[in-house]
């Protein structure tokens, strides 16, 4: 069985554990196009954020 040679400080241990995410990110629907979007992000489908154009999307 592995046996540590040195004590791992609480700061170093906590830094290692910071990347773990326990909760699934909250999703919302875009008010413009109705696509599913992460909160506080620009809609990847239409480019709108909070009812305003944030990114100009080219018309296909």
N, C-alpha and C positions, 0 to 999 in steps of 0.2 A: 504494500500500500504506500502511496506517495506521502512523504513527510516534509513539510516546509522547513527550509533552513533559516529563513528570516521572517519576522512578523510583517504582514501586509498592513500598512496604515489604513485607517478608516477613510481617509481622503482618496487614497489610491483605489481601495475597494469600491467606493461609491462612484468614482469616475468610470470604472469598468461597467457598472450597472446602469449608467445613464441612458443607454440606447434602447432599453427595454420599454415598450409601450404596452400598457395593460388594456387600454380602451381602444375601440375601433373609432376612427375619426368620424365626426358627425357630417352627414350629407344633407344637402338642401336641394330644392328645385329652382332652376333659373326662372326669374320672373318674366324674362323676355321670350325664351324659346321652350322652357319646360324641361331642359336637360338636367341630369343629376350633376351637382357640383359640390366640391368641398367648400366648407364655410370659409369666408374671407379670401376667396380666390376668384379670379376672373373666369367666366364661363369659357371653356375651350371650344364650344360649338359656335357661339355667336359673338364672343368678345365683350359682353356686357358685364358690368359690376355695379350693383346697387342702382339699377335703372339707367345707367349712363354708359356710353361707349367708352371702353378702356383700351381696346385693341381693334384697329380696323381690320376686318376680315374681308377677303376678296370674294366677290359673288361668283358662284360657279355656273 
